[in-house]
Amino acid sequence: MGGSTTQERTIDLIRLEGHGNSVVLRLTGRERGRERTASDALTGEFLVDTPFVRGSCGVWVFPEDLRRWQEALDALDAGQDIAWREGGRGPELFIDRDEDDERVHATVKDASASLTAVTVTVPLDDAWFDDAYDRLDLTWRTWPLTDG
């Protein structure tokens, strides 16, 4: 990449939180592709915060990532565990539903840079899904992206 970055606002595309734990994917701006074949990307970072561990990891989110996040939300809403950005570039997110279906275990894995993975347990209720879809829609409206 290497194109220009625009920062209109920040959006938490993903916000899993409760019981003192949180996993957030905060988007901070858009970077335009330089070449006609280069995709736009959103810049941001995964933020993990618990009473025990706190950390962050930079991330670029591409149009395909947002489309796959939509699919991941649909699967999670249907009661399935999900893997988002698995095997791709940068940090990955895994969300496994707990047996009681009221909590999830969210794992942020940075296999390429820090070689670290952190798992956080947070509550998840039906209202979370409406908010998650709204955050995704807001992201698309705020930063329309183009594929390369």
Phi and psi in radians as a Rosetta constraint file:
Dihedral C 1 N 2 CA 2 C 2 CIRCULARHARMONIC 2.210 0.35
Dihedral N 2 CA 2 C 2 N 3 CIRCULARHARMONIC 0.104 0.35
Dihedral C 2 N 3 CA 3 C 3 CIRCULARHARMONIC -1.350 0.35
Dihedral N 3 CA 3 C 3 N 4 CIRCULARHARMONIC -2.992 0.35
Dihedral C 3 N 4 CA 4 C 4 CIRCULARHARMONIC -1.406 0.35
Dihedral N 4 CA 4 C 4 N 5 CIRCULARHARMONIC 2.635 0.35
Dihedral C 4 N 5 CA 5 C 5 CIRCULARHARMONIC -1.894 0.35
Dihedral N 5 CA 5 C 5 N 6 CIRCULARHARMONIC 2.368 0.35
Dihedral C 5 N 6 CA 6 C 6 CIRCULARHARMONIC -2.060 0.35
Dihedral N 6 CA 6 C 6 N 7 CIRCULARHARMONIC 2.424 0.35
Dihedral C 6 N 7 CA 7 C 7 CIRCULARHARMONIC -2.217 0.35
Dihedral N 7 CA 7 C 7 N 8 CIRCULARHARMONIC 1.698 0.35
Dihedral C 7 N 8 CA 8 C 8 CIRCULARHARMONIC -1.498 0.35
Dihedral N 8 CA 8 C 8 N 9 CIRCULARHARMONIC -0.671 0.35
Dihedral C 8 N 9 CA 9 C 9 CIRCULARHARMONIC -2.985 0.35
Dihedral N 9 CA 9 C 9 N 10 CIRCULARHARMONIC 3.097 0.35
Dihedral C 9 N 10 CA 10 C 10 CIRCULARHARMONIC -1.939 0.35
Dihedral N 10 CA 10 C 10 N 11 CIRCULARHARMONIC 2.583 0.35
Dihedral C 10 N 11 CA 11 C 11 CIRCULARHARMONIC -2.349 0.35
Dihedral N 11 CA 11 C 11 N 12 CIRCULARHARMONIC 2.301 0.35
Dihedral C 11 N 12 CA 12 C 12 CIRCULARHARMONIC -1.511 0.35
Dihedral N 12 CA 12 C 12 N 13 CIRCULARHARMONIC 1.688 0.35
Dihedral C 12 N 13 CA 13 C 13 CIRCULARHARMONIC -1.093 0.35
Dihedral N 13 CA 13 C 13 N 14 CIRCULARHARMONIC -0.742 0.35
Dihedral C 13 N 14 CA 14 C 14 CIRCULARHARMONIC -2.133 0.35
Dihedral N 14 CA 14 C 14 N 15 CIRCULARHARMONIC 2.296 0.35
Dihedral C 14 N 15 CA 15 C 15 CIRCULARHARMONIC -2.485 0.35
Dihedral N 15 CA 15 C 15 N 16 CIRCULARHARMONIC 1.776 0.35
Dihedral C 15 N 16 CA 16 C 16 CIRCULARHARMONIC -1.946 0.35
Dihedral N 16 CA 16 C 16 N 17 CIRCULARHARMONIC 2.091 0.35
Dihedral C 16 N 17 CA 17 C 17 CIRCULARHARMONIC -2.718 0.35
Dihedral N 17 CA 17 C 17 N 18 CIRCULARHARMONIC 2.709 0.35
Dihedral C 17 N 18 CA 18 C 18 CIRCULARHARMONIC 2.648 0.35
Dihedral N 18 CA 18 C 18 N 19 CIRCULARHARMONIC 2.722 0.35
Dihedral C 18 N 19 CA 19 C 19 CIRCULARHARMONIC 0.976 0.35
Dihedral N 19 CA 19 C 19 N 20 CIRCULARHARMONIC 0.602 0.35
Dihedral C 19 N 20 CA 20 C 20 CIRCULARHARMONIC 1.420 0.35
Dihedral N 20 CA 20 C 20 N 21 CIRCULARHARMONIC 0.028 0.35
Dihedral C 20 N 21 CA 21 C 21 CIRCULARHARMONIC -1.994 0.35
Dihedral N 21 CA 21 C 21 N 22 CIRCULARHARMONIC 2.594 0.35
Dihedral C 21 N 22 CA 22 C 22 CIRCULARHARMONIC -2.684 0.35
Dihedral N 22 CA 22 C 22 N 23 CIRCULARHARMONIC 2.580 0.35
Dihedral C 22 N 23 CA 23 C 23 CIRCULARHARMONIC -2.265 0.35
Dihedral N 23 CA 23 C 23 N 24 CIRCULARHARMONIC 2.113 0.35
Dihedral C 23 N 24 CA 24 C 24 CIRCULARHARMONIC -2.281 0.35
Dihedral N 24 CA 24 C 24 N 25 CIRCULARHARMONIC 2.401 0.35
Dihedral C 24 N 25 CA 25 C 25 CIRCULARHARMONIC -1.902 0.35
Dihedral N 25 CA 25 C 25 N 26 CIRCULARHARMONIC 1.801 0.35
Dihedral C 25 N 26 CA 26 C 26 CIRCULARHARMONIC -1.699 0.35
Dihedral N 26 CA 26 C 26 N 27 CIRCULARHARMONIC 2.102 0.35
Dihedral C 26 N 27 CA 27 C 27 CIRCULARHARMONIC -1.621 0.35
Dihedral N 27 CA 27 C 27 N 28 CIRCULARHARMONIC 2.365 0.35
Dihedral C 27 N 28 CA 28 C 28 CIRCULARHARMONIC -2.054 0.35
Dihedral N 28 CA 28 C 28 N 29 CIRCULARHARMONIC -0.170 0.35
Dihedral C 28 N 29 CA 29 C 29 CIRCULARHARMONIC 2.984 0.35
Dihedral N 29 CA 29 C 29 N 30 CIRCULARHARMONIC -3.124 0.35
Dihedral C 29 N 30 CA 30 C 30 CIRCULARHARMONIC -2.085 0.35
Dihedral N 30 CA 30 C 30 N 31 CIRCULARHARMONIC 2.445 0.35
Dihedral C 30 N 31 CA 31 C 31 CIRCULARHARMONIC -2.023 0.35
Dihedral N 31 CA 31 C 31 N 32 CIRCULARHARMONIC 2.108 0.35
Dihedral C 31 N 32 CA 32 C 32 CIRCULARHARMONIC -1.378 0.35
Dihedral N 32 CA 32 C 32 N 33 CIRCULARHARMONIC 2.432 0.35
Dihedral C 32 N 33 CA 33 C 33 CIRCULARHARMONIC -1.161 0.35
Dihedral N 33 CA 33 C 33 N 34 CIRCULARHARMONIC 2.489 0.35
Dihedral C 33 N 34 CA 34 C 34 CIRCULARHARMONIC -1.384 0.35
Dihedral N 34 CA 34 C 34 N 35 CIRCULARHARMONIC -0.719 0.35
Dihedral C 34 N 35 CA 35 C 35 CIRCULARHARMONIC -1.620 0.35
Dihedral N 35 CA 35 C 35 N 36 CIRCULARHARMONIC 2.817 0.35
Dihedral C 35 N 36 CA 36 C 36 CIRCULARHARMONIC -1.103 0.35
Dihedral N 36 CA 36 C 36 N 37 CIRCULARHARMONIC -0.426 0.35
Dihedral C 36 N 37 CA 37 C 37 CIRCULARHARMONIC -1.639 0.35
Dihedral N 37 CA 37 C 37 N 38 CIRCULARHARMONIC -0.077 0.35
Dihedral C 37 N 38 CA 38 C 38 CIRCULARHARMONIC -1.553 0.35
Dihedral N 38 CA 38 C 38 N 39 CIRCULARHARMONIC 2.378 0.35
Dihedral C 38 N 39 CA 39 C 39 CIRCULARHARMONIC -1.387 0.35
Dihedral N 39 CA 39 C 39 N 40 CIRCULARHARMONIC 2.632 0.35
Dihedral C 39 N 40 CA 40 C 40 CIRCULARHARMONIC -1.169 0.35
Dihedral N 40 CA 40 C 40 N 41 CIRCULARHARMONIC 2.766 0.35
Dihedral C 40 N 41 CA 41 C 41 CIRCULARHARMONIC -2.522 0.35
Dihedral N 41 CA 41 C 41 N 42 CIRCULARHARMONIC 2.654 0.35
Dihedral C 41 N 42 CA 42 C 42 CIRCULARHARMONIC -1.701 0.35
Dihedral N 42 CA 42 C 42 N 43 CIRCULARHARMONIC 2.468 0.35
Dihedral C 42 N 43 CA 43 C 43 CIRCULARHARMONIC -1.742 0.35
Dihedral N 43 CA 43 C 43 N 44 CIRCULARHARMONIC 2.638 0.35
Dihedral C 43 N 44 CA 44 C 44 CIRCULARHARMONIC 3.127 0.35
Dihedral N 44 CA 44 C 44 N 45 CIRCULARHARMONIC -2.847 0.35
Dihedral C 44 N 45 CA 45 C 45 CIRCULARHARMONIC -2.724 0.35
Dihedral N 45 CA 45 C 45 N 46 CIRCULARHARMONIC 2.552 0.35
Dihedral C 45 N 46 CA 46 C 46 CIRCULARHARMONIC -1.418 0.35
Dihedral N 46 CA 46 C 46 N 47 CIRCULARHARMONIC 2.324 0.35
Dihedral C 46 N 47 CA 47 C 47 CIRCULARHARMONIC -2.104 0.35
Dihedral N 47 CA 47 C 47 N 48 CIRCULARHARMONIC 2.173 0.35
Dihedral C 47 N 48 CA 48 C 48 CIRCULARHARMONIC -2.052 0.35
Dihedral N 48 CA 48 C 48 N 49 CIRCULARHARMONIC 2.270 0.35
Dihedral C 48 N 49 CA 49 C 49 CIRCULARHARMONIC -2.474 0.35
Dihedral N 49 CA 49 C 49 N 50 CIRCULARHARMONIC 2.119 0.35
Dihedral C 49 N 50 CA 50 C 50 CIRCULARHARMONIC -2.430 0.35
Dihedral N 50 CA 50 C 50 N 51 CIRCULARHARMONIC 2.951 0.35
Dihedral C 50 N 51 CA 51 C 51 CIRCULARHARMONIC -1.091 0.35
Dihedral N 51 CA 51 C 51 N 52 CIRCULARHARMONIC -0.341 0.35
Dihedral C 51 N 52 CA 52 C 52 CIRCULARHARMONIC -1.731 0.35
Dihedral N 52 CA 52 C 52 N 53 CIRCULARHARMONIC -0.685 0.35
Dihedral C 52 N 53 CA 53 C 53 CIRCULARHARMONIC -2.419 0.35
Dihedral N 53 CA 53 C 53 N 54 CIRCULARHARMONIC 2.547 0.35
Dihedral C 53 N 54 CA 54 C 54 CIRCULARHARMONIC -2.450 0.35
Dihedral N 54 CA 54 C 54 N 55 CIRCULARHARMONIC 2.354 0.35
Dihedral C 54 N 55 CA 55 C 55 CIRCULARHARMONIC -2.927 0.35
Dihedral N 55 CA 55 C 55 N 56 CIRCULARHARMONIC 2.983 0.35
Dihedral C 55 N 56 CA 56 C 56 CIRCULARHARMONIC -2.541 0.35
Dihedral N 56 CA 56 C 56 N 57 CIRCULARHARMONIC 2.769 0.35
Dihedral C 56 N 57 CA 57 C 57 CIRCULARHARMONIC -2.582 0.35
Dihedral N 57 CA 57 C 57 N 58 CIRCULARHARMONIC 2.145 0.35
Dihedral C 57 N 58 CA 58 C 58 CIRCULARHARMONIC -1.135 0.35
Dihedral N 58 CA 58 C 58 N 59 CIRCULARHARMONIC 2.640 0.35
Dihedral C 58 N 59 CA 59 C 59 CIRCULARHARMONIC -2.650 0.35
Dihedral N 59 CA 59 C 59 N 60 CIRCULARHARMONIC 2.560 0.35
Dihedral C 59 N 60 CA 60 C 60 CIRCULARHARMONIC -1.895 0.35
Dihedral N 60 CA 60 C 60 N 61 CIRCULARHARMONIC 2.361 0.35
Dihedral C 60 N 61 CA 61 C 61 CIRCULARHARMONIC -2.053 0.35
Dihedral N 61 CA 61 C 61 N 62 CIRCULARHARMONIC 2.150 0.35
Dihedral C 61 N 62 CA 62 C 62 CIRCULARHARMONIC -1.755 0.35
Dihedral N 62 CA 62 C 62 N 63 CIRCULARHARMONIC 2.872 0.35
Dihedral C 62 N 63 CA 63 C 63 CIRCULARHARMONIC -0.907 0.35
Dihedral N 63 CA 63 C 63 N 64 CIRCULARHARMONIC -0.732 0.35
Dihedral C 63 N 64 CA 64 C 64 CIRCULARHARMONIC -1.104 0.35
Dihedral N 64 CA 64 C 64 N 65 CIRCULARHARMONIC -0.608 0.35
Dihedral C 64 N 65 CA 65 C 65 CIRCULARHARMONIC -1.080 0.35
Dihedral N 65 CA 65 C 65 N 66 CIRCULARHARMONIC -0.721 0.35
Dihedral C 65 N 66 CA 66 C 66 CIRCULARHARMONIC -1.160 0.35
Dihedral N 66 CA 66 C 66 N 67 CIRCULARHARMONIC -0.693 0.35
Dihedral C 66 N 67 CA 67 C 67 CIRCULARHARMONIC -1.103 0.35
Dihedral N 67 CA 67 C 67 N 68 CIRCULARHARMONIC -0.702 0.35
Dihedral C 67 N 68 CA 68 C 68 CIRCULARHARMONIC -1.261 0.35
Dihedral N 68 CA 68 C 68 N 69 CIRCULARHARMONIC -0.501 0.35
Dihedral C 68 N 69 CA 69 C 69 CIRCULARHARMONIC -1.143 0.35
Dihedral N 69 CA 69 C 69 N 70 CIRCULARHARMONIC -0.682 0.35
Dihedral C 69 N 70 CA 70 C 70 CIRCULARHARMONIC -1.006 0.35
Dihedral N 70 CA 70 C 70 N 71 CIRCULARHARMONIC -0.834 0.35
Dihedral C 70 N 71 CA 71 C 71 CIRCULARHARMONIC -1.091 0.35
Dihedral N 71 CA 71 C 71 N 72 CIRCULARHARMONIC -0.705 0.35
Dihedral C 71 N 72 CA 72 C 72 CIRCULARHARMONIC -1.123 0.35
Dihedral N 72 CA 72 C 72 N 73 CIRCULARHARMONIC -0.728 0.35
Dihedral C 72 N 73 CA 73 C 73 CIRCULARHARMONIC -1.063 0.35
Dihedral N 73 CA 73 C 73 N 74 CIRCULARHARMONIC -0.755 0.35
Dihedral C 73 N 74 CA 74 C 74 CIRCULARHARMONIC -1.049 0.35
Dihedral N 74 CA 74 C 74 N 75 CIRCULARHARMONIC -0.768 0.35
Dihedral C 74 N 75 CA 75 C 75 CIRCULARHARMONIC -1.162 0.35
Dihedral N 75 CA 75 C 75 N 76 CIRCULARHARMONIC -0.762 0.35
Dihedral C 75 N 76 CA 76 C 76 CIRCULARHARMONIC -1.101 0.35
Dihedral N 76 CA 76 C 76 N 77 CIRCULARHARMONIC -0.722 0.35
Dihedral C 76 N 77 CA 77 C 77 CIRCULARHARMONIC -1.111 0.35
Dihedral N 77 CA 77 C 77 N 78 CIRCULARHARMONIC -0.492 0.35
Dihedral C 77 N 78 CA 78 C 78 CIRCULARHARMONIC -1.487 0.35
Dihedral N 78 CA 78 C 78 N 79 CIRCULARHARMONIC 0.091 0.35
Dihedral C 78 N 79 CA 79 C 79 CIRCULARHARMONIC 1.638 0.35
Dihedral N 79 CA 79 C 79 N 80 CIRCULARHARMONIC 0.154 0.35
Dihedral C 79 N 80 CA 80 C 80 CIRCULARHARMONIC -1.668 0.35
Dihedral N 80 CA 80 C 80 N 81 CIRCULARHARMONIC 2.699 0.35
Dihedral C 80 N 81 CA 81 C 81 CIRCULARHARMONIC -1.326 0.35
Dihedral N 81 CA 81 C 81 N 82 CIRCULARHARMONIC 2.694 0.35
Dihedral C 81 N 82 CA 82 C 82 CIRCULARHARMONIC -2.309 0.35
Dihedral N 82 CA 82 C 82 N 83 CIRCULARHARMONIC 2.720 0.35
Dihedral C 82 N 83 CA 83 C 83 CIRCULARHARMONIC -2.272 0.35
Dihedral N 83 CA 83 C 83 N 84 CIRCULARHARMONIC 2.073 0.35
Dihedral C 83 N 84 CA 84 C 84 CIRCULARHARMONIC -1.988 0.35
Dihedral N 84 CA 84 C 84 N 85 CIRCULARHARMONIC 2.253 0.35
Dihedral C 84 N 85 CA 85 C 85 CIRCULARHARMONIC 1.235 0.35
Dihedral N 85 CA 85 C 85 N 86 CIRCULARHARMONIC 0.324 0.35
Dihedral C 85 N 86 CA 86 C 86 CIRCULARHARMONIC -1.104 0.35
Dihedral N 86 CA 86 C 86 N 87 CIRCULARHARMONIC 2.278 0.35
Dihedral C 86 N 87 CA 87 C 87 CIRCULARHARMONIC 1.299 0.35
Dihedral N 87 CA 87 C 87 N 88 CIRCULARHARMONIC 0.068 0.35
Dihedral C 87 N 88 CA 88 C 88 CIRCULARHARMONIC -1.671 0.35
Dihedral N 88 CA 88 C 88 N 89 CIRCULARHARMONIC -2.829 0.35
Dihedral C 88 N 89 CA 89 C 89 CIRCULARHARMONIC -1.465 0.35
Dihedral N 89 CA 89 C 89 N 90 CIRCULARHARMONIC 2.383 0.35
Dihedral C 89 N 90 CA 90 C 90 CIRCULARHARMONIC 1.390 0.35
Dihedral N 90 CA 90 C 90 N 91 CIRCULARHARMONIC -2.945 0.35
Dihedral C 90 N 91 CA 91 C 91 CIRCULARHARMONIC -1.069 0.35
Dihedral N 91 CA 91 C 91 N 92 CIRCULARHARMONIC 2.597 0.35
Dihedral C 91 N 92 CA 92 C 92 CIRCULARHARMONIC -2.025 0.35
Dihedral N 92 CA 92 C 92 N 93 CIRCULARHARMONIC 2.712 0.35
Dihedral C 92 N 93 CA 93 C 93 CIRCULARHARMONIC -2.226 0.35
Dihedral N 93 CA 93 C 93 N 94 CIRCULARHARMONIC 2.245 0.35
Dihedral C 93 N 94 CA 94 C 94 CIRCULARHARMONIC -2.094 0.35
Dihedral N 94 CA 94 C 94 N 95 CIRCULARHARMONIC 2.306 0.35
Dihedral C 94 N 95 CA 95 C 95 CIRCULARHARMONIC -2.205 0.35
Dihedral N 95 CA 95 C 95 N 96 CIRCULARHARMONIC 2.072 0.35
Dihedral C 95 N 96 CA 96 C 96 CIRCULARHARMONIC -1.977 0.35
Dihedral N 96 CA 96 C 96 N 97 CIRCULARHARMONIC 2.238 0.35
Dihedral C 96 N 97 CA 97 C 97 CIRCULARHARMONIC -1.319 0.35
Dihedral N 97 CA 97 C 97 N 98 CIRCULARHARMONIC 2.453 0.35
Dihedral C 97 N 98 CA 98 C 98 CIRCULARHARMONIC -1.326 0.35
Dihedral N 98 CA 98 C 98 N 99 CIRCULARHARMONIC 2.786 0.35
Dihedral C 98 N 99 CA 99 C 99 CIRCULARHARMONIC -1.029 0.35
Dihedral N 99 CA 99 C 99 N 100 CIRCULARHARMONIC -0.593 0.35
Dihedral C 99 N 100 CA 100 C 100 CIRCULARHARMONIC -1.381 0.35
Dihedral N 100 CA 100 C 100 N 101 CIRCULARHARMONIC -0.112 0.35
Dihedral C 100 N 101 CA 101 C 101 CIRCULARHARMONIC 1.131 0.35
Dihedral N 101 CA 101 C 101 N 102 CIRCULARHARMONIC 0.215 0.35
Dihedral C 101 N 102 CA 102 C 102 CIRCULARHARMONIC -1.858 0.35
Dihedral N 102 CA 102 C 102 N 103 CIRCULARHARMONIC -0.180 0.35
Dihedral C 102 N 103 CA 103 C 103 CIRCULARHARMONIC -2.331 0.35
Dihedral N 103 CA 103 C 103 N 104 CIRCULARHARMONIC 2.786 0.35
Dihedral C 103 N 104 CA 104 C 104 CIRCULARHARMONIC -2.277 0.35
Dihedral N 104 CA 104 C 104 N 105 CIRCULARHARMONIC 2.743 0.35
Dihedral C 104 N 105 CA 105 C 105 CIRCULARHARMONIC -1.897 0.35
Dihedral N 105 CA 105 C 105 N 106 CIRCULARHARMONIC 1.950 0.35
Dihedral C 105 N 106 CA 106 C 106 CIRCULARHARMONIC -1.791 0.35
Dihedral N 106 CA 106 C 106 N 107 CIRCULARHARMONIC 2.158 0.35
Dihedral C 106 N 107 CA 107 C 107 CIRCULARHARMONIC -2.021 0.35
Dihedral N 107 CA 107 C 107 N 108 CIRCULARHARMONIC 2.161 0.35
Dihedral C 107 N 108 CA 108 C 108 CIRCULARHARMONIC -1.762 0.35
Dihedral N 108 CA 108 C 108 N 109 CIRCULARHARMONIC 2.161 0.35
Dihedral C 108 N 109 CA 109 C 109 CIRCULARHARMONIC -2.126 0.35
Dihedral N 109 CA 109 C 109 N 110 CIRCULARHARMONIC 2.165 0.35
Dihedral C 109 N 110 CA 110 C 110 CIRCULARHARMONIC -1.967 0.35
Dihedral N 110 CA 110 C 110 N 111 CIRCULARHARMONIC 1.438 0.35
Dihedral C 110 N 111 CA 111 C 111 CIRCULARHARMONIC -1.338 0.35
Dihedral N 111 CA 111 C 111 N 112 CIRCULARHARMONIC -0.287 0.35
Dihedral C 111 N 112 CA 112 C 112 CIRCULARHARMONIC -1.699 0.35
Dihedral N 112 CA 112 C 112 N 113 CIRCULARHARMONIC -0.626 0.35
Dihedral C 112 N 113 CA 113 C 113 CIRCULARHARMONIC -1.829 0.35
Dihedral N 113 CA 113 C 113 N 114 CIRCULARHARMONIC -1.161 0.35
Dihedral C 113 N 114 CA 114 C 114 CIRCULARHARMONIC -1.573 0.35
Dihedral N 114 CA 114 C 114 N 115 CIRCULARHARMONIC -0.202 0.35
Dihedral C 114 N 115 CA 115 C 115 CIRCULARHARMONIC 0.980 0.35
Dihedral N 115 CA 115 C 115 N 116 CIRCULARHARMONIC 0.732 0.35
Dihedral C 115 N 116 CA 116 C 116 CIRCULARHARMONIC -2.218 0.35
Dihedral N 116 CA 116 C 116 N 117 CIRCULARHARMONIC 2.574 0.35
Dihedral C 116 N 117 CA 117 C 117 CIRCULARHARMONIC -2.333 0.35
Dihedral N 117 CA 117 C 117 N 118 CIRCULARHARMONIC 2.445 0.35
Dihedral C 117 N 118 CA 118 C 118 CIRCULARHARMONIC -2.279 0.35
Dihedral N 118 CA 118 C 118 N 119 CIRCULARHARMONIC 2.295 0.35
Dihedral C 118 N 119 CA 119 C 119 CIRCULARHARMONIC -1.964 0.35
Dihedral N 119 CA 119 C 119 N 120 CIRCULARHARMONIC 2.297 0.35
Dihedral C 119 N 120 CA 120 C 120 CIRCULARHARMONIC -2.222 0.35
Dihedral N 120 CA 120 C 120 N 121 CIRCULARHARMONIC 2.381 0.35
Dihedral C 120 N 121 CA 121 C 121 CIRCULARHARMONIC -1.761 0.35
Dihedral N 121 CA 121 C 121 N 122 CIRCULARHARMONIC 2.233 0.35
Dihedral C 121 N 122 CA 122 C 122 CIRCULARHARMONIC -2.414 0.35
Dihedral N 122 CA 122 C 122 N 123 CIRCULARHARMONIC 2.690 0.35
Dihedral C 122 N 123 CA 123 C 123 CIRCULARHARMONIC -1.254 0.35
Dihedral N 123 CA 123 C 123 N 124 CIRCULARHARMONIC 2.690 0.35
Dihedral C 123 N 124 CA 124 C 124 CIRCULARHARMONIC -2.512 0.35
Dihedral N 124 CA 124 C 124 N 125 CIRCULARHARMONIC 2.090 0.35
Dihedral C 124 N 125 CA 125 C 125 CIRCULARHARMONIC -2.097 0.35
Dihedral N 125 CA 125 C 125 N 126 CIRCULARHARMONIC 3.055 0.35
Dihedral C 125 N 126 CA 126 C 126 CIRCULARHARMONIC -1.055 0.35
Dihedral N 126 CA 126 C 126 N 127 CIRCULARHARMONIC -0.595 0.35
Dihedral C 126 N 127 CA 127 C 127 CIRCULARHARMONIC -1.118 0.35
Dihedral N 127 CA 127 C 127 N 128 CIRCULARHARMONIC -0.464 0.35
Dihedral C 127 N 128 CA 128 C 128 CIRCULARHARMONIC -1.049 0.35
Dihedral N 128 CA 128 C 128 N 129 CIRCULARHARMONIC -0.647 0.35
Dihedral C 128 N 129 CA 129 C 129 CIRCULARHARMONIC -1.155 0.35
Dihedral N 129 CA 129 C 129 N 130 CIRCULARHARMONIC -0.751 0.35
Dihedral C 129 N 130 CA 130 C 130 CIRCULARHARMONIC -1.019 0.35
Dihedral N 130 CA 130 C 130 N 131 CIRCULARHARMONIC -0.781 0.35
Dihedral C 130 N 131 CA 131 C 131 CIRCULARHARMONIC -1.108 0.35
Dihedral N 131 CA 131 C 131 N 132 CIRCULARHARMONIC -0.720 0.35
Dihedral C 131 N 132 CA 132 C 132 CIRCULARHARMONIC -1.124 0.35
Dihedral N 132 CA 132 C 132 N 133 CIRCULARHARMONIC -0.741 0.35
Dihedral C 132 N 133 CA 133 C 133 CIRCULARHARMONIC -1.145 0.35
Dihedral N 133 CA 133 C 133 N 134 CIRCULARHARMONIC -0.681 0.35
Dihedral C 133 N 134 CA 134 C 134 CIRCULARHARMONIC -1.090 0.35
Dihedral N 134 CA 134 C 134 N 135 CIRCULARHARMONIC -0.710 0.35
Dihedral C 134 N 135 CA 135 C 135 CIRCULARHARMONIC -1.108 0.35
Dihedral N 135 CA 135 C 135 N 136 CIRCULARHARMONIC -0.693 0.35
Dihedral C 135 N 136 CA 136 C 136 CIRCULARHARMONIC -1.148 0.35
Dihedral N 136 CA 136 C 136 N 137 CIRCULARHARMONIC -0.798 0.35
Dihedral C 136 N 137 CA 137 C 137 CIRCULARHARMONIC -1.055 0.35
Dihedral N 137 CA 137 C 137 N 138 CIRCULARHARMONIC -0.748 0.35
Dihedral C 137 N 138 CA 138 C 138 CIRCULARHARMONIC -1.069 0.35
Dihedral N 138 CA 138 C 138 N 139 CIRCULARHARMONIC -0.683 0.35
Dihedral C 138 N 139 CA 139 C 139 CIRCULARHARMONIC -1.074 0.35
Dihedral N 139 CA 139 C 139 N 140 CIRCULARHARMONIC -0.839 0.35
Dihedral C 139 N 140 CA 140 C 140 CIRCULARHARMONIC -1.073 0.35
Dihedral N 140 CA 140 C 140 N 141 CIRCULARHARMONIC -0.703 0.35
Dihedral C 140 N 141 CA 141 C 141 CIRCULARHARMONIC -1.230 0.35
Dihedral N 141 CA 141 C 141 N 142 CIRCULARHARMONIC -0.668 0.35
Dihedral C 141 N 142 CA 142 C 142 CIRCULARHARMONIC -1.284 0.35
Dihedral N 142 CA 142 C 142 N 143 CIRCULARHARMONIC -0.730 0.35
Dihedral C 142 N 143 CA 143 C 143 CIRCULARHARMONIC -2.253 0.35
Dihedral N 143 CA 143 C 143 N 144 CIRCULARHARMONIC 1.385 0.35
Dihedral C 143 N 144 CA 144 C 144 CIRCULARHARMONIC -1.056 0.35
Dihedral N 144 CA 144 C 144 N 145 CIRCULARHARMONIC 2.190 0.35
Dihedral C 144 N 145 CA 145 C 145 CIRCULARHARMONIC -1.880 0.35
Dihedral N 145 CA 145 C 145 N 146 CIRCULARHARMONIC 2.655 0.35
Dihedral C 145 N 146 CA 146 C 146 CIRCULARHARMONIC -2.077 0.35
Dihedral N 146 CA 146 C 146 N 147 CIRCULARHARMONIC 2.473 0.35
Dihedral C 146 N 147 CA 147 C 147 CIRCULARHARMONIC -1.381 0.35
Dihedral N 147 CA 147 C 147 N 148 CIRCULARHARMONIC 2.628 0.35
